Amino acid sequence: MSNTLLPFTFAKNKFILLEEEQEQIILNYNELPNISVLTELQRKFDKYKLKFLEKDKLHQKIQAYYESGSSQSLGHFQDNAESDEGLDTLAMELHEPIELLNSNDEAPIIRLLNALFAQAILEKASDIHIESYENRIRVRFRVDGTLKHVLEPSAKIAPLIISRVKVMAKLNIAEKRLPQDGRIAIQLGGRAVDMRISTIPAGNNGEKIVLRLLDKQAGNLKLKQLGMPDKTYDGIQDLIHKPNGILLVTGPTGSGKTTTLYAALGELDSVKTNITTVEDPIEYLIDGINQTQINNKINMTFAKGLRAILRQDPDVVMIGEIRDKETTEVAVQASLTGHLVFSTLHTNTAVGAITRLQDMGVESFLLASSLSGVLAQRLVRTLCAKCKIPSVANSYEQKKINISDDVTIYKQAGCKDCNYTGHQGRKGIYELLVINDEIKILINDRAVEKKIVDAAVNHSTLAEQVKNLVLKGEISVDEAVRVVYL
């Protein structure tokens, strides 16, 4: 990397960091390297100042220093990839790098992908989309829930990029007619990241690849770190410490359901409690929790896996997703026989989960007896505090947030701090429906959703929460409408 004084491998092995501050070269160290290293550094850089750092602080500084330089010049990689002679011979010579910053590969395709992965990690992207078209290939990142254009190389390198990703994920590079799923484990400056790979045939005899980035650090989050209101947090704590029952987390793809479930499991004592999960796929490997992978190719379904783990003497069971009637029935039976069951469901609201389960064929009296609570959640993009602009709400905006006065709201603009997007970070909003005795009667009577919401105690809907965030100036009306139906 052009803006670093020492190669990452050398700095990592010698556990030193050479950097330039105010036109002075500083050697950061924890233990001084041998005299030959110091002599060579003096020969190359003439003068430098020694600076002692604690071990943890130096490790963090090395990682941050090299990460910041790893995502530069994607355009440079693209130009090299398109102009390099003999590019077509690279596809058969690809191999898998373990450490992106440590990769010495000079092949343009390998360097291009390594740079893409590094930039995606640094921008905290959740997905990378690689899409093949007739005359071009488009690369996009999903950052804070929305897609952004990153790169558009020539179509001639599309097969090479796709082959490279397939080799890294240990997929069949010759199979282009069927979808394939795989996984890649990479590191960036010692930071471990898993990537879940999905390929699907495209209309131009090519393929589209989507890579889901799973930062392993996210699997260690605690419930308190998710930013829930105190009432919601206390309600969740009560539900996850019940001896039995079903707790559902609902929301669209990418709303953080799995992260919330893992955080809830982390609140439980895995030493005294047998916690077992059945997932598709296993997103985060957590020590102390028994995790089982679904495999439909060998008929290892959610229902079959759930029946098997119920014979493993579990106290707490997590089901990655309730998808069908069979899985739902087994989950209900598990809760009724003394197990605490966590799972996810795709519905728009918390109360909608009740209707969805009834539509799946669960008897109302069984549902009323087994369901403990439903948490609906969304992630909304917050406005950049430095560039958001005030505006008087127009008639459309007043209608959406249900106000009649001329109030001041805020809209996105764009500045350097927010990378000219107008947004900076995301915030979780949570709607918790706790099933009380009155709601159990209404479920048994198959009452309409409005009556169930009215019977809830201290219940705040997602729509009410986004309206409050708009009035506080934290999000825009457009963002509220994008996330929640108003």
TANORHU-V663320 format. One record per residue. N is the residue number from 0. PSI is psi in radians with two decimals (NA if undefined). NEAR is the number of other C-alpha atoms within 10 Angstrom. Layout:
[[N PSI NEAR] [N PSI NEAR]]
This chain:
[[0 2.35 13] [1 -0.40 9] [2 0.22 13] [3 2.52 16] [4 -0.52 14] [5 2.55 17] [6 2.61 15] [7 -0.73 23] [8 -0.77 15] [9 -0.81 12] [10 -0.68 16] [11 -0.78 17] [12 -0.68 8] [13 -0.15 16] [14 0.95 19] [15 2.81 24] [16 2.11 26] [17 2.09 22] [18 2.84 18] [19 2.17 13] [20 2.08 8] [21 0.87 6] [22 0.36 7] [23 2.33 10] [24 2.25 17] [25 2.29 17] [26 1.89 17] [27 2.30 21] [28 2.79 21] [29 -0.76 18] [30 2.27 13] [31 2.31 16] [32 3.02 12] [33 2.93 9] [34 -0.53 9] [35 -0.65 9] [36 -0.78 12] [37 -0.68 14] [38 -0.73 12] [39 -0.67 11] [40 -0.65 16] [41 -0.65 12] [42 -0.67 10] [43 -0.68 9] [44 0.05 11] [45 -1.46 10] [46 2.47 11] [47 2.73 16] [48 2.38 10] [49 2.43 12] [50 2.07 13] [51 2.41 13] [52 2.60 15] [53 2.69 11] [54 -0.85 13] [55 -0.72 9] [56 -0.70 10] [57 -0.72 18] [58 -0.79 20] [59 -0.65 12] [60 -0.71 16] [61 -0.79 21] [62 -0.82 18] [63 -0.66 13] [64 -0.81 18] [65 -0.52 21] [66 -0.71 21] [67 -0.41 14] [68 0.00 16] [69 -0.22 24] [70 0.23 19] [71 2.78 16] [72 0.87 12] [73 -0.59 18] [74 -0.62 14] [75 -0.74 11] [76 -0.70 21] [77 -0.78 20] [78 -0.76 15] [79 -0.68 16] [80 -0.62 21] [81 -0.45 16] [82 -0.21 10] [83 2.36 12] [84 2.58 9] [85 0.50 7] [86 -0.59 16] [87 -0.29 12] [88 -0.11 10] [89 -0.47 15] [90 -0.57 19] [91 -0.04 11] [92 0.20 8] [93 2.60 18] [94 2.98 13] [95 2.10 17] [96 2.51 17] [97 -0.78 14] [98 2.02 18] [99 -0.78 23] [100 -0.30 23] [101 0.03 16] [102 2.19 15] [103 0.14 12] [104 2.32 14] [105 -0.07 9] [106 2.29 16] [107 -0.68 20] [108 -0.74 25] [109 -0.76 26] [110 -0.63 20] [111 -0.85 22] [112 -0.72 18] [113 -0.72 23] [114 -0.69 20] [115 -0.81 23] [116 -0.76 24] [117 -0.77 24] [118 -0.68 21] [119 -0.73 21] [120 -0.76 21] [121 -0.56 14] [122 0.02 14] [123 0.71 16] [124 2.54 22] [125 -0.43 21] [126 2.64 24] [127 2.18 24] [128 2.14 20] [129 1.92 21] [130 2.22 19] [131 2.30 26] [132 3.12 17] [133 -0.75 12] [134 0.08 11] [135 2.95 14] [136 2.31 20] [137 2.35 18] [138 2.24 19] [139 2.58 21] [140 2.51 25] [141 1.92 18] [142 2.21 18] [143 0.64 21] [144 -0.13 18] [145 2.62 12] [146 2.46 16] [147 2.45 16] [148 2.37 11] [149 -0.82 16] [150 2.63 16] [151 1.32 16] [152 3.08 18] [153 2.63 18] [154 -0.36 16] [155 -0.35 16] [156 0.01 20] [157 -0.83 23] [158 -0.55 17] [159 -0.71 20] [160 -0.81 19] [161 -0.73 20] [162 -0.70 20] [163 -0.79 23] [164 -0.72 25] [165 -0.71 23] [166 -0.76 18] [167 -0.61 19] [168 0.06 21] [169 0.75 14] [170 2.95 17] [171 1.90 11] [172 -0.30 16] [173 -0.34 8] [174 1.95 10] [175 -0.09 15] [176 -0.38 13] [177 2.61 9] [178 2.60 13] [179 2.63 18] [180 2.47 16] [181 -2.97 17] [182 2.48 20] [183 2.33 20] [184 2.10 17] [185 2.96 21] [186 2.58 18] [187 1.81 22] [188 0.62 23] [189 -0.07 16] [190 2.04 14] [191 2.30 14] [192 2.30 17] [193 2.51 18] [194 2.22 22] [195 2.17 19] [196 2.35 22] [197 2.19 18] [198 2.62 22] [199 2.47 16] [200 2.46 17] [201 2.87 15] [202 -0.31 11] [203 0.54 10] [204 0.37 11] [205 -2.75 17] [206 2.65 21] [207 2.42 20] [208 2.35 24] [209 2.24 20] [210 2.06 23] [211 2.12 20] [212 2.22 23] [213 1.75 20] [214 2.08 18] [215 -0.40 16] [216 -0.47 11] [217 -0.43 13] [218 -0.16 19] [219 0.17 15] [220 2.58 17] [221 2.74 16] [222 -0.65 20] [223 -0.46 13] [224 -0.15 8] [225 -0.12 16] [226 0.45 13] [227 2.59 17] [228 2.69 14] [229 -0.69 10] [230 -0.73 12] [231 -0.77 20] [232 -0.80 17] [233 -0.69 11] [234 -0.72 16] [235 -0.72 21] [236 -0.73 15] [237 -0.74 11] [238 -0.72 21] [239 -0.18 22] [240 0.21 12] [241 2.67 13] [242 -0.44 13] [243 3.01 21] [244 3.03 25] [245 2.25 26] [246 2.12 25] [247 2.48 26] [248 2.16 26] [249 2.75 29] [250 2.92 22] [251 3.02 16] [252 2.33 11] [253 0.20 14] [254 0.02 19] [255 0.36 17] [256 -0.83 25] [257 -0.69 21] [258 -0.71 20] [259 -0.74 21] [260 -0.75 21] [261 -0.69 22] [262 -0.67 20] [263 -0.74 20] [264 -0.60 22] [265 -0.32 18] [266 -0.25 15] [267 2.71 16] [268 1.81 11] [269 -0.15 16] [270 -0.77 9] [271 -0.14 8] [272 2.38 13] [273 1.81 17] [274 2.16 22] [275 2.42 25] [276 2.70 22] [277 2.04 25] [278 2.78 21] [279 1.65 15] [280 3.12 15] [281 1.95 16] [282 -0.71 21] [283 2.26 18] [284 2.12 13] [285 2.20 15] [286 2.35 8] [287 -0.11 14] [288 2.31 17] [289 2.02 16] [290 2.31 20] [291 2.36 19] [292 2.30 17] [293 2.48 21] [294 1.70 14] [295 -0.37 10] [296 -0.52 7] [297 0.36 7] [298 0.53 10] [299 1.52 13] [300 3.03 18] [301 -0.79 27] [302 -0.76 21] [303 -0.74 15] [304 -0.67 20] [305 -0.71 25] [306 -0.67 15] [307 -0.77 11] [308 -0.36 17] [309 -0.29 17] [310 0.07 8] [311 0.35 11] [312 0.95 11] [313 2.67 18] [314 -0.73 17] [315 2.34 26] [316 2.27 26] [317 2.19 24] [318 2.18 24] [319 -0.75 24] [320 2.40 22] [321 1.99 20] [322 -0.43 15] [323 3.02 13] [324 -0.71 16] [325 -0.81 15] [326 -0.71 20] [327 -0.79 22] [328 -0.71 19] [329 -0.70 17] [330 -0.74 28] [331 -0.78 21] [332 -0.65 15] [333 -0.74 23] [334 -0.63 23] [335 -0.34 18] [336 0.37 12] [337 0.30 16] [338 2.59 22] [339 2.15 26] [340 2.23 27] [341 2.50 25] [342 3.04 24] [343 2.76 24] [344 2.53 23] [345 1.68 19] [346 2.85 17] [347 -0.50 17] [348 2.95 21] [349 -0.81 27] [350 -0.41 26] [351 -0.39 17] [352 -0.58 24] [353 -0.83 23] [354 -0.72 18] [355 -0.78 14] [356 -0.64 20] [357 -0.67 16] [358 -0.50 11] [359 -0.22 15] [360 0.15 13] [361 2.30 18] [362 2.41 16] [363 -0.67 20] [364 -0.56 14] [365 -0.71 15] [366 -0.74 21] [367 -0.58 21] [368 -0.48 19] [369 -0.55 25] [370 2.19 23] [371 -0.68 23] [372 2.80 23] [373 2.26 27] [374 2.00 25] [375 2.41 28] [376 2.71 23] [377 2.81 23] [378 2.13 19] [379 2.50 25] [380 2.20 22] [381 2.56 23] [382 2.56 27] [383 2.16 24] [384 -0.40 15] [385 -0.39 15] [386 -0.01 20] [387 2.54 22] [388 2.41 17] [389 2.64 13] [390 2.52 12] [391 2.27 13] [392 2.26 19] [393 -3.10 14] [394 -0.68 12] [395 -0.80 10] [396 -0.65 17] [397 -0.67 16] [398 -0.72 12] [399 -0.67 16] [400 0.17 20] [401 0.94 12] [402 2.74 13] [403 -0.22 12] [404 2.82 11] [405 1.68 12] [406 2.76 13] [407 2.19 15] [408 3.11 22] [409 2.59 21] [410 2.82 22] [411 2.61 21] [412 -1.37 16] [413 2.27 19] [414 -3.14 15] [415 -0.65 10] [416 -0.56 14] [417 0.29 17] [418 0.56 11] [419 0.51 14] [420 -0.38 16] [421 -0.12 22] [422 2.62 28] [423 1.79 18] [424 3.03 14] [425 2.77 16] [426 2.42 17] [427 2.44 16] [428 2.44 21] [429 2.35 24] [430 1.91 25] [431 2.16 27] [432 1.90 28] [433 2.23 24] [434 1.81 23] [435 -3.11 15] [436 -0.67 12] [437 -0.71 11] [438 -0.61 20] [439 -0.71 20] [440 -0.73 17] [441 -0.67 17] [442 -0.75 26] [443 -0.55 15] [444 0.04 12] [445 0.83 17] [446 2.79 13] [447 2.79 12] [448 -0.62 17] [449 -0.75 9] [450 -0.64 12] [451 -0.73 20] [452 -0.74 16] [453 -0.51 10] [454 -0.21 16] [455 2.53 17] [456 2.29 12] [457 0.76 11] [458 2.22 15] [459 2.10 15] [460 2.85 18] [461 -0.69 24] [462 -0.73 19] [463 -0.66 14] [464 -0.73 15] [465 -0.57 25] [466 -0.73 22] [467 -0.66 14] [468 -0.61 18] [469 -0.81 22] [470 -0.47 16] [471 -0.18 13] [472 0.28 20] [473 -0.55 21] [474 2.86 27] [475 2.86 26] [476 -0.69 23] [477 -0.71 13] [478 -0.67 18] [479 -0.74 22] [480 -0.61 16] [481 -0.59 11] [482 -0.70 18] [483 2.42 17] [484 2.11 10] [485 NA 16]]
